[in-house]
Amino acid sequence: MELLFARNELDEKPKKVKLEKITDELKEAGEKIFYFDKDNSHKDMMALVDALEDEGYNVYFREVRYGLADEEYMYEVHAL
């Protein structure tokens, strides 16, 4: 599964990341907060949450709004 990290600037392209890279970072740190781009489908984000929970992590997922427009949001995934 490939997901897109949140952009740092509005005009740049989001960086791709694989599920294996995310789980490797969690194994090193133990807990981490990830921010994902709005271009990810909600279905893919739920699949990520399910995959991390299957590995034994507690996962908190939410949409973070950073503007007033409907398309100004990103996904936050906090895995413990």
CORNOR-V250067 format. One record per residue. N is the residue number from 0. SS is DSSP state (hx for helix, st for strand, lp for the rest). Layout:
n=N ss=SS
n=N ss=SS
This chain:
n=0 ss=lp
n=1 ss=st
n=2 ss=st
n=3 ss=st
n=4 ss=st
n=5 ss=lp
n=6 ss=lp
n=7 ss=lp
n=8 ss=lp
n=9 ss=lp
n=10 ss=lp
n=11 ss=lp
n=12 ss=lp
n=13 ss=lp
n=14 ss=lp
n=15 ss=st
n=16 ss=st
n=17 ss=st
n=18 ss=hx
n=19 ss=hx
n=20 ss=hx
n=21 ss=hx
n=22 ss=hx
n=23 ss=hx
n=24 ss=hx
n=25 ss=hx
n=26 ss=hx
n=27 ss=hx
n=28 ss=hx
n=29 ss=lp
n=30 ss=lp
n=31 ss=st
n=32 ss=st
n=33 ss=st
n=34 ss=st
n=35 ss=st
n=36 ss=lp
n=37 ss=lp
n=38 ss=lp
n=39 ss=lp
n=40 ss=lp
n=41 ss=hx
n=42 ss=hx
n=43 ss=hx
n=44 ss=hx
n=45 ss=hx
n=46 ss=hx
n=47 ss=hx
n=48 ss=hx
n=49 ss=hx
n=50 ss=hx
n=51 ss=hx
n=52 ss=hx
n=53 ss=hx
n=54 ss=lp
n=55 ss=lp
n=56 ss=lp
n=57 ss=lp
n=58 ss=st
n=59 ss=st
n=60 ss=st
n=61 ss=st
n=62 ss=st
n=63 ss=st
n=64 ss=st
n=65 ss=lp
n=66 ss=lp
n=67 ss=lp
n=68 ss=lp
n=69 ss=lp
n=70 ss=lp
n=71 ss=lp
n=72 ss=st
n=73 ss=st
n=74 ss=st
n=75 ss=st
n=76 ss=st
n=77 ss=st
n=78 ss=st
n=79 ss=lp
